[in-house]
Amino acid sequence: MANNSPTSTATTYDLKNGKVTNIRFSTMEKIADALNISLDEFREREDVDE
């Protein structure tokens, strides 16, 4: 995603690592579009033990 991301590399990294707690709706739309998924899929969350 980083190469085709609608966000900067730093923002993509922060999103991936949970450093971003608030995200604009328009940013969510752009990311979902870049991933070719719906906003519902984007918002789904799986609890993963790390």
N, C-alpha and C positions, 0 to 999 in steps of 0.2 A: 504494500500500500504506500510506503514511503515515497516511491518514485512517482506515483500518480495521485498523491494526496492533495486535497484542496487546502490542507493546513501546512504550516511549516514543519520541518523535521523535528524541531524542539517541541512543538505542540503535540505532534504525533507521539513522540517519546513520552511526554508527560501524560497524555491520555492513556497510553498503554500501561504505564506504571502507576496509575491511580493518583497522580499528583494534581490533576485537574478535578475539582469538585463541582464546578459550574460550567456548563457548556451551552452556548447559544443554540436555539432551535435551528437557525440557518446553518450553523456549522454541522449539526447532526444530519441535516438534510444532505449537505454536500458530501459528508463522509459516507452516508448510506448509498448515495448515488455512485460514488467512486467504487464502492464495494459491490454495487449492483444488487443491493438488498433493500427490503422495505424498512421503514422506520420501526415497525413492530419488531422485525428481526433484530434491528440494531439495538433496540431497548431490552431485548431478552437478556436475562442474566442467568448464568449457571454458577452455582456455588461450587468452588473448586478448592480443595484443601491443598495448600502450598507447603 
